[in-house]
């Protein structure tokens, strides 16, 4: 980390470095000498995690980045082997530079500037367009030319080419000595040590800001796609870390201070509202029941609990007491009592809580309140005291009138916030109490309790309640099923369970203090379990809640686990300017669970309405930034009013879910590239990359292939079906302080994956993932597709006014094509008839519009069509191998002529015998000439005008004339959209003509 601090100081141009670093070790590491106990540190909040290897990434350092451009990531993942073994770490580059690059992803929300094998959006190589000059470039960002060569990973020899681009087995291998100094998002492993050479140690910058570390905004990288062409440095400079931050002296000490801390048990103080308004809607009774359940059954042994009641003033109801057994729990639960204490003085309760926990560590205040403050001191009066105390505050706003600054209190103290509606009969309160348990020392995931199932029902004259749930293969140890109700006399036959093999389990007892029945099974068999409870005549309008939890079946095998959150954190939400995204991450350990059905339920402030349902997707489109990574997401747009919104996620398998167990190089020949077909959900997409060791300039240089791009690869032979399973997770709540504008305030999202196939002289077919009427939800009203030979005609401010563009499809026409008007998240195919001139460069833009005429365009990407070889095969006049080699040498020798855009005439420089043929099957013809030229010059310096035509002498009637060397010419079709997203570059070879004296 000292090296990382030095690298960060250099990369941020002497502005930032790591000052203080705390290293957290587990509670169980009792033989490790520490500097001090942990105060607020916990594994779940750490920026850098040292954890078990993830088979998808291997020992590659990586950052979990579910957000969009500029959004912070979740954490950086490092493996023990990466830290210990130099052999494992060296291929990725110096550890300090690697961690500095990952910090850029984590802290400032920048992304990779490189390509990935077989990635549909971020290829390893691409065509770079500079005016009419077209070159093939390795996909990266650098301030100067990166020297190196193209190598076939299977043969270590020259690469083969397909459609004028290096094929899937080709890798660009940089020389070990370079003059380039950027980018950390591309080449952390380039670290020249010889005099006169540089080190790659900077982020790319935008030329208009600084003429170094230059950024190419049209390269098909994640950084460009997600940040709309902005460089990493341009994004970073907008972060608060860089605003008003000046350069430090070059000799500034950047060595961090390290402190080794160990986890300690949590200390909780319940601060419970007993003001008069808590008598409304049985709030007080519900609060007491939830608090007792939490004390008696949920808080861990070793944790400590104190209780404070507040109203007009506050009182310490029970001193801080360590939970060590049943007697302690019963005594604490008995103290959860009280009567109407008048008005509301939240500050009074907070002051006593801070005093109770003075001198302790890992301190958590759980504050429940249902109304605005009306007695001093207020929250604002004691806010600084609470923050300085080191207490984290979990706030629970009960009902619609909870104090307006509860979220601010939670945010400033590093806590959490929840909203509980008056219509809730227990589950939302239970979720809030459960959320506080994460502050207890983190147990290993195999010993973590996982919620499998949740059921709620309001009885209406039923004689029995029953349902089923599934215990999947990853869990089953310490199965616990609970049933609670506010009306225990409604139960005539206590809760019982029936296992898949028919064994009956009865409730072991009834807890009258929390109205709770519990059934425990030491090891539950896999399969479908049933439960039932008999009801009496007193059950009318009673509410019942049933939950099932368990731990990992095998202590050596991780359970499937779900976590849920929102992108807005604890800040107040201005929905007129902010887009709220709901996330759920489904994994087994760190391995992604792909293809699951994930649904979020959002309870609005208008609690009489049913929760809003959102199907979260892992398709790499809309709110989701990467397909197949196990993180499912969706925008929330259905606001009903100002106030607090509560979010919960449920996950289950409908027969398509599996665990991505990684991929093996030895099995890549059997890999599957699975792309979703038209009008189907794009929930998952997979491609498998290579991991190789290559050589450059005579020195061994390990070049690992970084994972992952637009999709996370998987090996179908290694992937494991999950089987039927269910999970639930609570995301917490967010508070909306300003609603979106009137009418239809949400435009369709950007289209990120516009592609084209089927290019001919008379048409083309476009493919993209449908945006929604409102961001990524619903169905757009129409599309507008236009084409031009000038990219400037298709930008947002010129799209509607340019006189030089051709309308391929207008909004009115598209409304009649029902096949393209599909739900957001589904794939769209559109074939367009249009005459394309030979040897021309075209740009095509697509614009989506909703019913209110809100518009979004498409992101610029690059792509190559697959129709070249058939046209080459039509060659009518070819050359012998020796003559082709001579022609190649001539072409290479005149690279400066080729790159200038002039036509290269070879008839005066090379005598060619007519009537000979070099067939494509013999790897000759113009394609081979292009391959050889590319290998020698390290780039394609072959502009349109130099390729069409290349003139050679042919025989005919005793007179010499000119004809075209087997007809190939290049036209580029760039597909994108206006406000949108970008350019898809496609290479199209138009059929040749055999007319004499033609020039095009």
N, C-alpha and C positions, 0 to 999 in steps of 0.2 A: 504493500500500500504506500510505502514511502516512494517507490519508483512511480506508482500511479499518480501521486501528488506532484512529482516533478514533471511527469508527462502532461498532466492537466495544466500545470502552470505554463508550459510551453504552448500547448494547443490553444489555450485561451489568451494567448499573447500577453502573458504576465499579469493576468487579472485575477485568477482564481486558483486555489490549491486546497488540499485537505488540511484543516487545522487540528481538529480533535477527532479521534476515532475510538469508539468503544467496541470491544470484542466481547460478545455475549456467549457464555458457555452454559450448558444445561444444568439444571438443579442437581442432577444425579452425579455431576463431576465433582465429587466432594474432595478428591485428592489433588485437585488443581489449585495452586496458589493464585488467589485473585487480589486485585487492588482494592475492590470495594464491591458490595452487593449491588445488583441492578436496582435502579429506581423506577424508571418508566420504560426501560428497554424490554422488548420481547421479540421472539423470533418472527412472528407474523408481521411486525412493523419494520423489520430490518431492510436496509437498502441492498445489502449484499448477503447472500445466503450461501453457505458451504453445505452442500447436501448431496445425497446419493446421485449417481449417474442417471440421467434421463436417456434411455436408449434411442430416442429420436435424435438427440443432439450429440450423444456420446460425451466426450470430454470437452467439447467446444463451450467456451463461455458464451452465455446468451442472456438476453433481457426479455422478460415478459412485457410486451408492449401491446395491450389491447386497444389503446386509444389512438386518436388521429394526430395529425401534425401538431407539435407543440405540447401535447398532453404528456404528463409524466407516466413512466412505466410503473410496473408493480414491484419488481425486484430484479437484481442481477443474480444469476445462478452460476456458481463455480463448484467443481467437484474436488474432493480431496486429492485425487490422482493428478489433476491439473496443477494444484498447488505444490505437490510433493515432487512430481517427476518432471525433470527438465526435458526428457525425451518426448513426453506428451505435450508439454507447454510450448516447446520451441517452434513447431510448425505454425502456430498462430501468431508468433512474434513475441517481443519482450512483454512480460506480464504487465508491466506498468502501462505501456501503450494500449494493450488490450483492455485493461480495466478503465483507462481514460476514455476509450471509445465507447465502452458499454455505459459509462457514466453519462456520456452525451445522449445516448438513447434513453436512459432512465430518467435523467433530470430535466432535459430540455426537449425531449420528444422528437429527436431527429432519427433518420432511418438509414439503412444500408445504401451504399452507392456502388452497387455491383450487380452482376447477373448470377443466375442459378441454373444448373443443368435442367434442360427440358421445361423450364418454367414458361407458361403461356403469356405472361406479362413482362417478365424481367429476364430476357435471354442473356446468355453469356456473350454473344456477339450481336451487333446490330449495324444497320446502314446509317451512317451519319451524312446529313445533307447540308451542304454549304453552297447556297445558290444552286447551280446546276451540277456541282461536283459531288460525287457520291463515293464514300469510302467505307470500308468495313472496319469497325472498331471493336476491341474488347470493351465490355460494359463496365466502366469505372469512372471515377472522377479524379483528376490530377491537374496540377498546375503546369506541368510540362509533359512531353511525350514519355511514356513508360516503355523502355526498351525491353524486348523479349522475343519469344517466338511461339508459334502454334505447334502443339505436340499432341499426337494421338495417345490417349491414355492406355490403349490396349497394346500398341506396338512401340511406343516411345519414338515413333517416326513421324514423318510429316502427316498433317491432317488431310482427310478427305473432305470434299465439299458437296453440299446439297443446296440447290437453288442459289448458288453463288455465295453461300455462307458456310463457314465451317460446320461440320455435322456434329451430332450429339456426343461423339467421342472425343471431340477436340477441346483442348484447354489452352488458354494463354498463359505461358510461363514467363514471368518477368525475369530479367537478369538480376543478379544479386546486388549489383552496383547501379545506382540510379542517381539522377540529379533532382528528381521530383521530391517535394516535401509535403504533398497532400495526395490522398485524403485518408484520415483515420477510419472513415466509413468504408474504405475500399481495401487498403493495403497495410494493415498493422504489422505484417511480417516483413516488410521492406525496411531494412535498418542498415544502410551502408556504413561501413567503418573506414573505408579507404579515403585518403586525402583527395579533395576535389569533388567528392560525392556528398549527397545529402541524405537525410533521413525523412521518411514519411512520418510526420509528427503533427500535422495541422489538419484542420477541417477545411473543406473547400469553401470558397467565398464567391460572391457574385462580382463580376468584373466592374460593374458600375460603382461598387464601394471601394474596391482595392484591386489593383492590377497584379495580384498574386493569388495563388491557391484557387485558380479559376474554376468555375462551375459551369457545366454544360446543362442548361435547363431542359434540353430535349432528349437527353439520354434516358433510356427506359429503365429507371431505377425506382426503388420504393420511395426514396427521398423525393424524387421529382413527381411521382404520381400522387403521393399523399400530401405533399406540401406545394402542389401546383407549380412546380418548376423552381421553387425557391431553394437556395443553397442551405447547407447545414448552418453556416455562420449567420446567414440572414435570419433564419428561424431563431437561433440562439440569442442574437442581439435583442430580440423582443422580450426575452425573459427578464424577470426582475433581478436576477443575479448579475446582469450586465448593464442594467440601466443605472446611469450615474456612477459607474465603476471605472476607475482610472487604472492605468498601468502602474504596476509596482516596480520597484528597482530591480534590476537584473540580478543583483546579489541577495535578493530577498530569501530568507530562510523558509523553505517550504516543507521541512520535515514535520510530520504530524506528531501530536502527543497521543500515545496509545494508553488506554485504560482497559484492563481485563476485568470484566464483571460477570457475576453468576446470577442466574435466575433465583428469585425468592418467592415464597408463597404470597398470594394476593391478600390485601387487607381491604375489606369492603365496609362502607358505612351506608346503610339505607337511610335516605332522607325522605320521609313519607309525609304527604300532605294530608292534614286533618282539618282543613278549613271547612266552613259550612257548606260550600258548594260541592264537596266530596260526598255529601249525602244524596246528591242527584244521581238518578239512574244506577243506584247501587254501586257507585264507584268505589266507595270505601271498602265495602265487603269484597268486591272483586280484587282490589289491591291487596287486601290482607290475605285472601286465599292464595294469590299468585306468590306473594312474599313467603308465605309459610311453605308452599310447595318447593320453592327454590331452596330454602334453608334446610328442609327435612330431606330432600332427595337429590339435589343437584350440586350445591356448592361442594367443592372437594375437601376431603380431610386435609388438614394442614393450613387451609385458608382461615382467615379471621373475619369476624362480622361484628359490627356495632349498629345500633338502631337509634335514629333521631326522629322525633315527631315535631312538626311545626304547624302553626296556625297564626294567631296574632303574635305569638312568640314561639320559642322552640325549647325542647327539653330532650336531654339525653335519656332515652328509654332503656338502653342496655349498653354497658361498657363493651369495649373491644374484647372479643373472646375467640380464642382459637378453637376451631371445630376439630374435635378429636374422637367423637363417637356419638352414639344415639342420645345419650343424656344431654350433651352439649346442644345438639340440634333441637331437642324438645324444649330446653330452657330458652333458647333464642326464639323459637317459633311462638312460645307462650308470650313473649314480649311484643309480638306483632299485634298490638291492640291499642285502642284509643277511642276518644270521643271527639265531638265537634269542638274545635279549638278557635272558632271565630273567623277572623280575617286571614289574609295570606301574607306572610313574611318569609319569602324564600331565602333572603339573605340571612335571616336569623338561623335557619337550619344549616346553611352552608358554613357559617362561622363556627358553629359547634362541631360540625364534621371535621373541619380543618384542625381544630384544637384537639379532637380525639385522636387524630392520626399524626400529630406532630412528632417528628423524630422517627417515623416508620418509613418503610420503602414499599414500592409497588402498591400505591394507594389509589383506590377507586371509590368515588362517590356515586351512588345510584339515586338520582333525584326524580321523584314522581310528583307532578303537580298538574292541576286541572284549570288554573285560572291566572289572570293577571295579578301582579303584586299590588297591594294597597296599604302595606305597612312597611316603614323603613326599618332596617336597611334593605334596599333593593339589590337585585343581582349585580347591577352595574357598580353599586357601592362596594361590593366585596370581590368583584371580578379579579382585580390585581392580586389580592390576597390569596385567592384560590389558585390562580396561575402560579404564583411564586411558591406555593406550598408543594407543588409537584403532584397534586392530586389530579387524576383524570376523572372527568365527570360524564357519566352516562345519563342523558336526559330523556325522560319519558313524558311526552305531552299527552295528558289524558283529556280527551274531548277537544272541541273546536276552540276553546278559549284559553288554552295553555299560554303561558308567558311568551311574548314575542321574541325574547332574546335567549331562549333555551338553546337554540342551534349555535349561536355565537359562543355561549359558555362551553358547549361541547367542543367546538372547533378550537378555541384558544387553549384548551387543556388537553387536546389530543384524545378526546373521548368519542362517544357515539351518540346518535340521537334516534329516537323512535316516536311514532305517533300511534296512539290507541284510540279508536273511535268508541263512542258510547254504545254502538250496536254490537261491539265485541263482547263475547261472553267468556273470554279467557285466553284464546289462542294468541292474540296480539300482545297481551301482557306477558304471557309465558315466553313468547319469542324475544321480547325486550329483556327480560331477566336472563334468558339463555344467552343473549348476545354479550352480557357482561362476563360470562365465564371464560371468554377468550383471554382475559387478563390474568388468568391463573397460569402458572408455569406450563409451557407447552409440553404435552406428552407426545410420544411418538405417534405417528398417524395410525399405526396398527392398534394402538390403545386408545384412540379417540372414539368417542361415542358418535355414531352416525345416525341421523334421523332418516328412517326408511319410509315412513308413512304418516299421514295426518288425515283425520276425518272429523268433520263437524256436521251436526244435524240438529234442527229444531223439531222436536217430536210433535206429531199431529195425529193423535188417536191410534198410534201403532201399538201392537202388543209386544213387539220385539224389534230390536235393532241388530243388524248383522252386516258384515262386509268381509272382504278378503284383502290380503296384502301378500307381497312376495318377499321371501328371503333369498337373495341371490347368492351366487357362489363365493363372492368376495367377503361376505359378512355372515354372522350367525352366532358368534360368541357373545354371551351375556345379553341375549335378547330380552328386552323389557317392553311390555305392553301396558299402557296406562289408560284409564278411563276416568274422566272427571265431569262433574255436573254441579250446578248450583242447587239442585233439588234432589238430594240423595234418596228421599222417600219414594221417588218415582221408580226405583229399581226393585223389582220383585225377585228376579233371579240374577245373582251377581255375574259379572263378566267371566267368560271362559273362552279358552282357545282350543282349536282343533288343528293338529299338525297335518302335513300332507299325507302321512301314513295312517291317520285316523286317531292318534293318541289325543286324549283330552287333558288340558291343563286348566285348573281352576285358580281364581284369584287367591293369593296368599293372605290377603287381609284388606281391611278398609281403613283409610286414614280419615277420621272424622274432622280433623282440623283443616284439611284441604279438600275434603269430599273426593277422595281419590282411591281408586282400585288399581292394584298393580299385580301383574303376572310376570314371573321371571323364569327364563329357560337358560340353563348353562350353555348348551350348544344346540342351536336350532338347525334342523335339517333344511336343506334347500327345497324350494318349491312354494306352492300356494298354501298360505295359512288362512284359517277362517276364525272369526270371533263373533260372539253373540252376547246379548244381554236381554233378559226379560223385563218388561215394563208393567207397572201397575196403573190403575185408573188415575193416579195423581200425576201422571207423566205429561199431561197435556201442556203444550207450550214450553216444555223443559228443553234446555240446551245440553247436548252431549258432545264431548270431545274425546277422541281416541288417538293415541300416537304409538308408534313402534320405533324403538331404537335398538342398535346392536353395535358390536365392535367387529374388527376383522376376524374372519374365521380362523385364519392361520396367522400367528404372530410374525411370520416371515413374509407374508404377502399383503400388500397394501389393499385397503378397501376402495371401492369407487366412492368418490367424495365430491360434493358440490359446494361452491362458494358463490355468493351473489353480492353485487354492489351497484352503485350508480356513478357516473363520471363526475357529478357535481359535488360530491363529498358532502360537507356540512354547511356549505355556503348557501345563502339565500339565492333563489333562482329567479332571474328575470327572463321569463319565457319568451319575451319579445326579441331577445338577442341571444339567448342560450338554448342549445338543443340538449335535452336530457337523454342520456343513453342508459339503458338497463343492461347489465352484464350478468352472465352466469358461467362459471368455469367448471367443467366436468372432467375429472381426471381419476386415474388410478395411480396413486403416488403423484408423479409428475407426468405420467404418460397420458396423452389426450384420449378422451372418450369421444369418438366421432360418430355422427349419424344418429344421435339421440334426439328425442323430441323434448324441447325445453320451452316451458311456458311461464311467463311472468304474470302475476296478478297484482294490479295496482289499485289500492283502495283510495278513493278520492275524498276530498273534504265533505262532499255530499254523500254521507255514508248510507243514505237510503238506497242509493244506486248499487247495482251489482258491480264487483270489481272489474276494471278494464283488463281484458286478456290480451297479451302480446306473445306471439310465437317468436322466440329468439332463434336467430339463424347463425350458422357457422359457415358462411358461404363466401367470405372475402369481399362482400359488396355492402353498400349502404353503411350502416354503423359498424359493420364487421370489417376488420382490416386484413385478416388472413384466414383462408379456408383451411379447415381440418386441424386447427390448433387446440380444439376443445373449449374455446371461449366463444360463447353464443351471445349475440347482442341484437338490440333493436332500439330505434328511436321511440320516445314517448311523445305523443302529440295531442292526446285527448284530454285536454284540461277542461275542468268544469267550473272552477272558481279559485279564488285565492285561498291559501291555506296549506295544510300539510297532507302529503301523499305518502302512503305506506306501501312497500314493495316486498313481495315474496316470490320465489321461483320454485317450480316443480319440474322434475326431470323423470322421464321414463323411456323405455325402449319399446318401439313398435316393430321390432324384427330386423332393424338395419344398424343398430349400434354395435360398435366394436372398440376394443382397446388397441391403439397404435403402439405396438411393441418395437418400433424402429425398423431398420432395414439393414441387410448385410450385403456388402459388395459382391460376395460370391454368388448371391442369388439375384443379382440385378438383371440377368438375362431372362428371368422369369417374372419380372415385375409387371405390374398392370398400370396403364395410364387410363384412368377412368374419368371421363368427362360427362357431365349430365347432358341428357338429350333435351330437345326443345320442349317447352311447356311442362317441365318437371322441376321440382324444387332443387335449387343449387345448394343444398345443405352441405355437401362435401365434395371435394375435388382432390385428386392425389397424383403426384408424380414423384418418381424416385431419383435422387441425384447420385452422383459418384463421389467417392472419397479416394484420393490418389496421392502418390508421392512422385514428383517429376524432377527433371533436371533442367538447369539453365546455365548457359555460358560455362559449361564444364564443371560446375559445382553442384553438389547435391542440395536441393532446396525442397523442403516439404511444403506442398501447396494443398492444404485441406480445402475441401469444398464447403463453404459456409451454408448452414441451414438456418432459416428457411425463407423462401420468397413469398409469392402470392398464395402458395399452397404448401402444406406440410406433407412431406412424402411418407409413404408407408409401404410395407411389403405384405401383400395379401397372404403369403405363406406363414408369416409370423403373427399377423393380426389375430386377436382373440375376440370372438363374439361375446358380448356381455351377457347374453341371455336376458330374460325379463328382469327388470329391476326398477325401483322407484327411489327418488331422493327429494328432499325439500330443503330449502335454505332461505333465510330471511336476509333481505338486503338493507333493511332500515327504512328511513323516511327522508324526504326532502321537502322544503318549504318554498312555495311559490309566492313571491311578493309582487309580481307583475305578470299579467296574462299576455298571450300573444295578441297581435292586432286583430281588428275586426275582419270579418270575411274569411278568406282562405289564406292564412299567413305563411303556410309551409309550402315551398316549391318542391318539385321532385328532386331527389338526390342526384349527384353527379353519376354518370355512367362511366365506370372505370375499365370496362373490359371489351370495348368495341373492337371487333375483329372482322375480317373479310375473307371470303373464299370464293371459288367459282368465277374468277376473273376471266372474261373474254373480251373480244372487241365490241361486244354488244350488251354487256351487262356485268353485274357483280352481285354477290350475296353478302349481306351484313349480319353479324351475330352480336348480341349484347344481353346483359342481364337487365330485366325491366326495373326501372325505378318505380316509385309509388306516387300516387296523387299527393300525399303528404309525406315528404321525405321518402322513406322506404316502405310505406304502407299504402294499401289501396291500389287503384289502377289509373295510370295517367290518361288524360283526355285525348292526346294526339301527339304525333311526332312531325318534325320538320327536318327534311334531309336535303342538304345542298352540296354542290361540288364546285370547285374552282381550281384554276392552275396557280393561284396565288393564295398562300395561307392567310395573308393579311385580309382577304375578303371574307374570311369565316370567323373572325374574332367577335367577341361579344358586342363591341360597339359598331361593327360593320356588317354583321350578319344580315340585318334587315334592309340595309341601304345600299349595299354593293350592287353595281350594275354588271359586274363581271362574273357573278356566280350563276350556276345552273340549278334550278329547283328540281330535285329528283323526286321529292314527295312532299306535298304540303299538308298542313294540318287537316284541312277539310277532307282531302283524299284519304289520309291515314285513318280517319274515323270510320271508314267503310271497310277497313281491313281488320276484321275482328281477331285474326290470329296473332297480331302483334300487340293488341291491347289486353295484356294479361296482368295478373296480380304481381305486385312488386316482389322481386326475388326469383321469378321464373325466367327461363331463357327465351329469347326472341330470335327468330330468323326472318329476314326480309330480303327477297330477290328483287332487284331493280333493273329494268331494261334501259340501257343508255349506250349510245355510240361513243366509243373511246378512240381518239386519234392515236396513231402510232407515234412512239418516241416522245410522249408527253408526260409531264409530271402533274398529277392531280391530287387535290385535297378534298376530302369529303367530310362534312360535319353533320352531326345529328343533334337535334334539340328536342327535349321532352317538355311538354306543357301540361299543366293541370287545368281543371275547369275554370279557374279564375285567371288563366293565362299567365300564371307564374311559370318561369322557364328555368331550365338548367341544361348545360351543355355536357360535353364528354371529355374525359382526360386524355391528354396526348400520350400515345403509346406507339411502339414500333413493332411491326410484325412482317414476316416474309411469307409470300404465297408459295404454293407447292406445285406450280404448273410449268416449270422451266424445262425439265428433262424431256418431256414428250415433244416439245418444240425443237429442242436440239436434235432429237432423233430424226426429224424431217430433213436433216441436212442433205442437200443434193450434190454438193461439191465439197469434198474434203481434201485433206492433205496427208502425205506420208509422215510417219513419226519423225524422221530426221528433219524434214522440212518444218514440221510443227515446232520442234525444239529450236530451230534457227529463228523462226518467227517469234517464239517466246523470248529468246535472247534479245532480239531486236526491240521487242516491246519493253522489256525490262530496261534495256539500255536507253530508252527514250521515255523513261517514267516522267521526266519533267515535261515532255511534250504532252503525254497523256493527261497529266494533272492540270495542264493549262486549258483544256477544253478543246484543243485542235484535233482535227481528224488525222489519224495516222495512215498515210499511204505507203504501202510496202512494195508496190510493183516496181518502183525504181531501185529498190534496195535489195531485192531478193528475186531471183529467177525461179519461178514456180512452174513445174510441169503440169499441164492440164490433164484431166481424165483420171487422176488418181483419187482414191478414197480412203479416209481414215475413219472407221465406224465408231459410234459412241460406245459400243460394247467393248471396244479395245481401249477404252479410257482415253480417246483422243478427242479431236474436234475442239471447238472454241471453249468448251467447259474446262478441258484439261489445260488449255493455254491460260485461262483465268486462274486456275489453281496454282500453276507453276509461278505465274507472275506474282500472285499474292504471297506465296511462300518466300519468294526472293526479296520482295520489297517490304514485307511485313504489313502491308495495307493495300487496299484497292484504290489506286489513284486512277480510276477509270470513269470519267464523267460520261454523261449521255452522248455528247457529241463525238467522243473518241471511240465509242462502241458502235455507233450507227452512222454510216457503215464503215467497216474496214475493207478497203478495196484490194483485190488481187487480180492478177491476169488470168483469163481463161481462154481456151481455144475456141475458135468458131469460124468456119468458112474461110480460113486462111487470113482472116483479119483479127486483130487483137481488139477486144472490147473490155468493158468493165462490167462486172456484176458483183453482187454482195457476197462476201464470205458468209457461209451458211447462216442465213437470216436470223439474227438476233439483235434486238434493240431493247432498250430499257425505258420503261415508263414507271413512274412512282405514283402510287395512289395513297394519299395520306388521309386517314379516316379519323375523325375526331368529333368534337362538337364545340359549340361556341363558347358559352361561358364555361363550357365544359372542358371537358377533360380532353383532350388531347388529340394527339395525332397518331394514327396507326399507319405505319409506313409499310407499304406492300410493294414487292417487286413483281412487275408484270412483263413478260416477254411477249410482244405482239408478233404474230406470224410474219415471216419475211416475204418480200416480193423478189421475183427474179427478172424484173425488167431492167434493161440496160440503161445506164446513165441516170438512174434514180438517185437522188440525194434527199435525205430527210433530216 
